[in-house]
Amino acid sequence: MRDEVDDLVEAWARERPDLDFDAVSVFSRISRLARHLDLARRQAFTEHGIETWEFDVLAALRRAGAPYELSPGRLLRETLVTSGTMTNRVDRLAARGLVERYPDPDDRRGVIVRLTTEGKSAVDGAFTALLRAEQELIADLPPTERHELADLLRRLLVPFS
């Protein structure tokens, strides 16, 4: 079985036989898969009326468990964005009725962001659609190979954690 990366690597190897193309063989495939995953994510989210950035915030709240609330600081850590960006995102989500803010009972200066019923419905629907799309992307791999691939990718990611 061949793919376009095989052709790319073969052409480079012909032109630059002095180089090792193992990394290109791996990361060119990861890059191409990332594009397919990005398209699948956008479609899953669009079907449920949310943007990727909205999903990130709503999913962080959903993963927190009932009552689906976090402080803005915790949301920052969960989504890896700046404070100003998070304030803007929460404002926009609140305006759409997907989250609500209320005073933090433990800190008079703080607020808590809580997922609304509409927000929970949107994120649950989008997440279900995303999982379905992701399953399609790995459908040709038997479960043992899926686990092996996940383990190999984990080994590549751990140094960045």
C-alpha positions as CSV (number, residue, x, y, z in Angstrom):
1,M,0.0,0.0,0.0
2,R,1.4,3.4,-1.0
3,D,0.3,7.0,-0.3
4,E,1.3,10.5,-1.5
5,V,3.9,10.7,1.3
6,D,5.7,7.7,-0.2
7,D,5.9,9.6,-3.5
8,L,7.2,12.7,-1.7
9,V,9.8,10.9,0.2
10,E,10.9,8.9,-2.9
11,A,11.4,12.2,-4.9
12,W,13.4,13.8,-2.1
13,A,15.5,10.7,-1.6
14,R,16.3,10.8,-5.3
15,E,17.3,14.5,-5.1
16,R,19.0,14.3,-1.6
17,P,20.3,10.8,-1.0
18,D,22.5,12.3,1.8
19,L,19.5,12.9,4.1
20,D,17.5,10.6,6.4
21,F,13.7,10.9,5.6
22,D,12.3,8.8,8.5
23,A,10.9,12.0,10.2
24,V,9.4,13.2,7.0
25,S,7.7,9.9,6.6
26,V,6.1,10.2,10.0
27,F,5.3,13.9,10.3
28,S,4.1,14.4,6.8
29,R,1.5,11.8,7.5
30,I,0.6,13.3,10.9
31,S,0.3,16.7,9.2
32,R,-2.1,15.3,6.5
33,L,-4.1,13.5,9.1
34,A,-4.3,16.7,11.2
35,R,-5.9,18.5,8.2
36,H,-8.5,15.7,7.8
37,L,-9.2,15.9,11.5
38,D,-9.5,19.6,11.4
39,L,-12.1,19.4,8.7
40,A,-14.0,16.7,10.6
41,R,-13.9,18.9,13.7
42,R,-15.2,21.9,11.9
43,Q,-18.0,20.0,10.3
44,A,-19.1,18.3,13.6
45,F,-19.1,21.7,15.4
46,T,-20.9,23.5,12.6
47,E,-23.6,20.9,12.6
48,H,-24.3,21.9,16.2
49,G,-24.0,25.6,15.7
50,I,-20.6,26.2,17.5
51,E,-17.1,27.2,16.5
52,T,-14.0,25.3,17.5
53,W,-13.0,27.9,20.1
54,E,-16.5,27.7,21.6
55,F,-16.2,23.9,21.8
56,D,-12.9,24.2,23.6
57,V,-14.5,26.3,26.4
58,L,-17.7,24.4,26.6
59,A,-15.9,21.0,26.6
60,A,-13.7,22.2,29.5
61,L,-16.8,23.1,31.5
62,R,-18.5,19.8,30.5
63,R,-15.5,17.7,31.5
64,A,-15.5,19.4,35.0
65,G,-18.6,17.4,35.8
66,A,-21.8,18.6,37.4
67,P,-22.5,21.4,38.0
68,Y,-20.3,22.1,35.0
69,E,-18.6,25.2,36.3
70,L,-15.0,26.5,36.5
71,S,-13.3,29.7,37.5
72,P,-11.9,31.8,34.6
73,G,-8.4,30.9,35.8
74,R,-9.1,27.2,35.6
75,L,-10.6,27.8,32.1
76,L,-7.4,29.5,31.1
77,R,-5.3,26.4,32.2
78,E,-7.8,24.0,30.5
79,T,-7.8,25.9,27.1
80,L,-4.3,27.5,27.0
81,V,-5.4,31.0,26.0
82,T,-4.7,34.4,27.5
83,S,-6.8,36.1,30.1
84,G,-8.0,38.7,27.6
85,T,-9.0,36.0,25.1
86,M,-10.9,34.0,27.7
87,T,-12.8,37.1,28.9
88,N,-13.8,37.8,25.3
89,R,-14.8,34.1,24.8
90,V,-16.9,33.9,27.9
91,D,-18.6,37.2,27.0
92,R,-19.5,35.9,23.6
93,L,-20.7,32.5,25.0
94,A,-22.8,34.2,27.6
95,A,-24.4,36.5,25.0
96,R,-25.4,33.3,23.1
97,G,-26.8,31.7,26.3
98,L,-24.3,28.9,26.3
99,V,-22.7,29.8,29.6
100,E,-23.6,32.1,32.5
101,R,-21.5,33.9,35.1
102,Y,-22.2,34.3,38.7
103,P,-20.2,35.6,41.7
104,D,-17.7,33.2,43.2
105,P,-19.0,32.4,46.7
106,D,-15.4,31.9,48.0
107,D,-14.0,35.1,46.5
108,R,-16.0,38.3,46.4
109,R,-13.9,39.6,43.5
110,G,-14.2,36.5,41.4
111,V,-16.7,34.9,39.2
112,I,-17.6,31.4,38.2
113,V,-18.5,30.3,34.7
114,R,-21.2,27.7,34.4
115,L,-22.5,25.7,31.4
116,T,-26.2,26.4,30.7
117,T,-28.6,23.7,29.6
118,E,-28.2,25.0,26.0
119,G,-24.5,24.9,26.3
120,K,-24.5,21.4,27.6
121,S,-26.7,20.3,24.7
122,A,-24.5,22.0,22.1
123,V,-21.3,20.5,23.4
124,D,-22.7,17.0,23.9
125,G,-24.1,17.0,20.3
126,A,-20.8,18.3,18.9
127,F,-18.7,15.9,20.9
128,T,-20.8,12.9,19.8
129,A,-20.5,14.0,16.1
130,L,-16.8,14.5,16.5
131,L,-16.3,11.0,18.0
132,R,-18.2,9.5,15.1
133,A,-16.0,11.4,12.6
134,E,-12.8,10.4,14.5
135,Q,-13.9,6.7,14.6
136,E,-14.3,6.9,10.8
137,L,-10.7,8.1,10.5
138,I,-9.4,5.1,12.3
139,A,-12.0,2.6,11.2
140,D,-9.4,0.6,9.1
141,L,-7.2,-0.1,12.1
142,P,-8.0,-3.0,14.3
143,P,-8.2,-2.2,18.1
144,T,-4.7,-3.5,18.9
145,E,-3.2,-1.2,16.2
146,R,-5.2,1.7,17.5
147,H,-3.8,1.2,21.0
148,E,-0.3,0.8,19.6
149,L,-0.6,4.0,17.5
150,A,-1.9,5.9,20.6
151,D,1.0,4.6,22.6
152,L,3.6,5.7,20.0
153,L,2.0,9.1,19.6
154,R,2.0,9.5,23.4
155,R,5.7,8.8,23.5
156,L,6.2,11.6,21.0
157,L,4.0,14.1,22.9
158,V,5.2,13.4,26.5
159,P,8.3,15.7,26.2
160,F,6.0,18.6,25.4
161,S,3.7,18.0,28.4
